[in-house]
Amino acid sequence: MVAQTRLLGTPIPQPEFLPANDFTPAAQYLAGLKAKGTAPYLRASFSPATRVAAAARDKGLDIAGTVMAVSGEPISDAKRAVMESVGAEVLSQDHSAEFGTIGYGCSNMRSGNRLHLFEDALLMVAHRRRAPPSIRPMVPASLPAARAF
């Protein structure tokens, strides 16, 4: 990825491994961007983004205004609270390898695991078929929750 980005003309550093369970370097990098006047943007899974925010809070680093575009797991109000406690804007996203982007959250969605469903890009088609007598039909329990997006 680094080589491809450089071939496209964008300078990018080599990835660096973080010390085990220490997200301070990532928080320091975001604080450094903000200090230079660059709006920080972090694209990560919810748990690592939460750990970066907690490191910034614990070290007294200013990352207020950082946009944290997060996905990969359902967001809890507790994780969101940690990220928002340092002034980050949390935007949840949902992606799938099979379908691509399913939806994005927005700044008005400040609780729960909610997002705008990309209805123009997704279609679910159900085909009824008769099950063998040994199989009882089942109704997915999560279907009503899926409509809540």
N, C-alpha and C positions, 0 to 999 in steps of 0.2 A: 504494500500500500504506500509506503514511503517513497519508493522508487517511482511508482506511477504518478504520485502527486508532484514529485519534483520534475518529472518529464512534462507535466502539464504547466510547469512554470511557477509553481507555488513552493516557496521554501518551507520545509517542515523538518523538525528535529527527529532524530531516531527515538523510538520509544525507550523509556527507562523503567526498570522494575522498581516498584515502591518497596520500602522496608515492610516487613511483615506486619499487617494490621496497623499501619501508620499512614493515614490519609493526609497528613500535614503537608507534604510536598505539593499535592494537588490543590489544597486550599491556599497555600502560599502563591502558587502560580496564578490562581484566579484573582487573589488580592493584588498581585503585581500588575495584572492586566488592568484592573480597575484603577490603580494608582497612576498608570500611564494614560488614562482616559479612554481605554478600550472597554467596550461593554462585554463582560465575560459571558460565555455561553458554554454550558456543560451538557453533553449528551451522554447519558449513562443509565444503567439499571437503577431501580429505586434504592436498593440497599447501599451500593457504593456511593451514590449521590448523598444519601443521608449521612454516611460516614464522613464525607468531605465537609458537609455543612457542620457536623458535630466537631470536627477538627478545627474548623475556622472559629466556631464559637469558643471552644476550649482554649485556643491560642490567642484570642482577641483579634483575629484578622477581619478586615472589612471586605466582605464580598457582597454587600448589599447591591441589589440590582442585577445580580447574576441570574440569567435565565437557565433553569435546570429542566431540560427536556428529558423526561424519564419514562422508562417502560420496562418490560421484562417480567413484571410481577404485579399483582394488585397493590395499589398504594393504600396504606392505612392512614388514618387521621394523625396518628402519632408520628409517622415518618414525615408526613407533610408538615406537621408542626415544627419539627426540627429544622427542616429546610427553610421554612418561612421565618423562623426565629432569627436567622441571620440576614433577613431581607431578600432572600431569593424568590424569584417568581417560578412557581412549579407548574409545568405544562406536561400533563401525562399524555402518553401516546400508546397506541396498540398496533402491533405489527404481527404478521404471520408469514412464515417462509412460503406457504402455499398461496396466500392471497395478497401479500404485500401490506400496504398500510390499511388498517381497518378504521382508524379514527384518531383525532387529536383532541386534547383538552384545550381550554382557553382560560384567560385570566378571570373570567366570571365563575369558573368552576372551582370553588375553594374548599370543597369537602367531598369525601367519598371517592370512589373510583369511577368518575364520569368522564365522558368525552363525546365529541360530535362524531357520530357514525357517518362514514363516507358512503351514503346510500347510492350515490351515482356510480360507485366503483365496485360494489358488492351485490351479489344476487344469490339467494338461497332457494333452490328448487327442491321440493320434496316429491318423491314419487311413491304412491301407495302400491304396495305389493302384498300379496297374501303370504303370511308366514306359515311354515310347516306347523302341524298340530302340536308338536312338542315344544314350540317356542311361544311364549306368551308375549303379546305386544307390550311395549313399554313407552311411556311418555317422558321425554327428558325433563327432569326437575329444574334445569337451569334455563329453560326456554323463556319463562316470564322475566327472569333477570336480564336476559339478553336484550329484550325489548326496552328495558329501562334506560338504555344508552340515550 
